[in-house]
Amino acid sequence: MAKKTCMVCGAEIGVMSRKLQLKDGVVCKKCFKKMGVTLDDMKMIPAQMTLEELQQYLSQRDEETVYIENFKPTDNIGDIGKFNDDEEVALLSNSAYINSKAKHYTKFSYSQIVDYEILENGLSIAKGGIGRAAVGGILFGGAGAIVGASTRKQKEVCDSLQVKVTVKGYKDPAFFIKLISTGTKKDGIIYRLNMEIAQELASKFELIIEENKSKVHQQQENLGSATVDAADEIRKFKGLLDDGIITQEEFDAKKKQLLGL
């Protein structure tokens, strides 16, 4: 099998040598490490990405890293969710709350957050984004919000507790915040602390989603008002046309302008 040439430095790459396969060629280990490509990056970088697209990706990643390092939250939920309500940006970590090591955060704008769900042992115990969650405190009321407390026997051990956040404009449609990933007794403090974190996150997401809905509603109202105003203006110019004050061409041009065509 013929050796390949690194598209960055021009060196030959052995068949068994580590390399990064891109759409327009390959990059040797030395070069992609020098570019700052990590093992996590290599899992995310698709083969159809070009070298130029890779460089753009790395630049955006570095900018995001700097932003995250200098992020000033207005609201912290445990060490797993950081929120800045002024900039409308959330930093979320998918690592367990009980893990005290440095965490990796993913940046989301509030407008990306569509829905959320609390999952315990793989089953949904609370859903949001539909106006049914209560802000703060205890798990939410409303049909479908709690699955099971009164309909099935509760398992005494929690093997998995996570918050699923449905997002748009991300590489995956869902982001999972993992709070518990090993067997934890439900009558213990670790379970209670993490359940409180799950509820606080859910309440925060509910507020964000409701605010998103309010903004969309306001935009629709503004658009409706603008449409009415445009119609009134068109009627005025139609009167000028009928009176012979403006020409048909001038009327058509003004109509297009008012309708944004």
C-alpha positions in Angstrom: 0.0 0.0 0.0 1.4 3.4 -1.0 2.4 5.9 1.6 0.4 9.1 1.9 1.8 12.6 2.1 0.9 15.1 4.9 -0.9 18.0 3.3 0.6 20.4 5.8 4.3 19.6 6.0 4.6 17.4 2.9 6.2 14.5 4.8 5.4 10.9 3.9 3.1 9.1 6.4 3.7 5.4 7.0 0.8 3.0 6.5 0.7 2.2 10.2 1.4 5.8 11.4 -1.3 7.8 13.1 -2.9 10.4 10.9 -6.0 12.6 10.5 -8.1 11.8 7.4 -9.8 14.8 5.9 -11.8 15.3 2.7 -8.9 16.8 0.8 -6.1 14.7 2.2 -4.3 13.5 5.4 -2.5 15.3 8.2 0.4 13.6 10.0 0.4 13.2 13.8 3.1 15.9 14.3 1.1 18.5 12.4 -2.3 17.8 13.8 -0.9 17.9 17.3 0.9 21.2 16.5 -2.5 22.6 15.2 -4.0 21.7 18.6 -6.2 18.8 17.5 -7.1 16.7 20.6 -8.4 13.2 20.9 -11.9 14.6 21.5 -11.6 16.7 18.4 -10.6 13.6 16.3 -13.8 11.9 17.5 -15.9 14.9 16.3 -14.1 15.8 13.1 -15.9 14.1 10.1 -13.8 12.7 7.2 -15.7 15.1 4.8 -14.2 18.1 6.6 -11.5 20.0 4.6 -8.3 21.3 6.0 -9.6 24.9 5.7 -12.8 23.9 7.6 -10.7 22.2 10.2 -8.7 25.4 10.8 -12.0 27.3 11.1 -13.3 24.8 13.6 -10.1 25.0 15.7 -10.3 28.8 15.7 -13.9 28.8 16.8 -13.1 26.2 19.5 -10.2 28.3 20.8 -12.4 31.4 20.9 -15.1 29.5 22.8 -12.4 28.2 25.2 -11.3 31.7 26.0 -15.0 32.8 26.5 -15.6 29.9 28.9 -12.5 30.6 30.9 -13.7 34.2 31.4 -17.4 33.5 31.8 -19.0 35.4 34.6 -22.3 33.7 35.6 -25.2 35.4 37.2 -26.5 32.1 38.4 -24.7 28.9 39.4 -26.4 25.5 39.8 -24.0 23.2 41.6 -20.8 23.0 39.5 -22.7 21.6 36.5 -24.6 24.6 35.2 -23.5 28.2 34.8 -25.9 30.8 33.5 -25.5 34.4 32.5 -28.9 36.0 32.2 -27.6 39.3 30.8 -25.8 37.6 27.9 -28.4 34.8 27.8 -25.7 32.1 27.7 -25.5 28.8 29.6 -22.4 26.6 30.2 -23.4 23.0 30.9 -21.3 20.1 31.9 -22.2 16.5 31.3 -19.9 15.1 34.0 -21.3 13.8 37.3 -22.0 16.4 40.1 -20.0 14.3 42.6 -16.9 14.4 40.5 -14.8 17.2 41.9 -12.3 17.3 39.0 -12.1 20.0 36.5 -15.1 19.9 34.2 -15.6 20.4 30.5 -18.4 22.9 29.7 -20.4 23.3 26.5 -21.7 26.7 25.6 -25.4 27.2 24.6 -27.3 30.3 24.0 -30.7 30.5 25.7 -32.4 30.5 22.3 -31.0 27.0 21.6 -32.8 25.4 24.6 -36.1 23.9 23.5 -37.1 21.3 26.1 -35.8 19.2 29.1 -36.6 16.0 30.9 -35.4 14.4 34.2 -34.5 10.7 33.7 -34.1 8.3 36.6 -33.0 4.7 35.9 -33.8 5.4 32.3 -37.4 6.4 32.9 -38.9 9.9 32.7 -39.9 11.4 36.1 -40.4 15.0 35.0 -40.8 16.8 31.7 -40.8 20.5 30.9 -40.9 23.1 28.2 -44.7 22.8 28.1 -45.6 25.3 30.8 -46.3 22.6 33.4 -43.3 22.9 35.7 -43.4 25.0 38.8 -40.5 27.3 39.5 -38.3 26.1 42.4 -38.8 23.4 44.9 -40.4 20.1 44.5 -41.0 18.1 41.4 -43.5 19.5 39.0 -47.2 19.0 38.8 -49.4 18.5 35.7 -50.3 15.6 33.6 -47.3 13.6 32.5 -44.9 15.5 34.7 -44.2 12.7 37.1 -44.2 9.2 36.0 -44.8 6.6 38.6 -44.7 7.6 42.2 -48.3 6.5 42.6 -48.4 4.0 39.7 -45.4 1.7 40.3 -43.2 0.6 43.2 -40.2 2.8 43.5 -36.7 1.3 43.3 -34.7 1.9 46.4 -31.5 2.5 44.5 -30.8 5.0 41.8 -28.4 3.7 39.2 -28.8 6.7 36.8 -30.0 10.2 37.2 -29.6 12.7 34.4 -31.2 15.8 32.9 -31.8 15.6 29.1 -31.8 19.0 27.4 -33.2 19.2 23.9 -31.2 21.8 22.0 -31.0 23.1 18.5 -28.0 24.1 16.5 -25.8 21.6 18.2 -24.0 18.4 16.9 -26.6 16.3 18.7 -30.3 17.1 19.3 -29.9 16.3 23.0 -27.4 17.1 25.7 -27.3 14.9 28.8 -26.3 16.2 32.2 -25.2 13.2 34.2 -25.8 13.6 37.9 -25.7 10.0 39.1 -24.1 7.1 37.2 -23.6 4.4 39.9 -25.8 2.7 42.4 -26.9 5.3 45.0 -29.4 4.8 47.8 -32.4 7.0 47.6 -32.4 7.6 51.3 -28.9 9.0 51.3 -27.6 12.6 51.1 -25.9 12.1 47.7 -29.2 11.2 46.0 -31.0 14.1 47.7 -28.3 16.6 46.7 -28.3 15.5 43.1 -32.1 15.5 42.9 -32.1 19.0 44.2 -29.6 19.9 41.5 -31.9 18.2 38.9 -34.9 20.2 40.1 -33.0 23.5 40.1 -31.8 22.9 36.6 -35.3 22.0 35.4 -36.7 25.2 37.0 -34.0 27.3 35.3 -34.6 25.7 31.9 -38.4 26.2 32.4 -37.8 29.9 32.9 -35.5 30.1 29.8 -38.0 28.2 27.6 -40.9 30.4 28.8 -38.9 33.5 28.0 -38.1 32.2 24.6 -41.8 31.6 23.9 -42.6 35.1 25.1 -40.1 36.6 22.7 -41.5 34.6 19.8 -45.0 35.8 20.7 -43.8 39.4 20.9 -42.1 39.1 17.5 -45.3 37.7 16.0 -47.3 40.6 17.5 -44.8 43.2 16.2 -45.0 41.5 12.7 -48.7 41.7 12.8 -48.7 45.4 13.8 -46.1 46.1 11.0 -48.4 44.3 8.5 -51.4 46.5 9.5 -49.3 49.7 9.3 -48.0 48.6 5.8 -51.6 48.0 4.6 -52.7 51.5 5.8 -49.7 53.0 3.9 -50.5 51.1 0.8 -54.1 52.4 0.9 -52.9 55.9 1.2 -50.6 55.5 -1.9 -53.4 53.8 -3.8 -55.5 57.0 -3.2 -52.6 59.1 -4.6 -52.5 56.8 -7.6 -56.2 57.0 -8.2 -56.0 60.8 -8.0 -53.2 60.8 -10.6 -50.6 62.3 -8.2 -48.2 59.3 -8.5 -47.7 56.9 -11.4 -48.4 53.2 -11.4 -44.6 52.5 -11.4 -44.2 54.7 -8.3 -47.1 53.0 -6.6 -45.8 49.5 -7.4 -42.3 50.4 -6.1 -43.7 51.8 -2.8 -45.9 48.8 -2.4 -42.9 46.4 -2.7 -40.9 48.5 -0.3 -43.7 48.5 2.4 -44.2 44.7 2.0 -40.5 44.0 2.2 -40.4 42.4 -1.2 
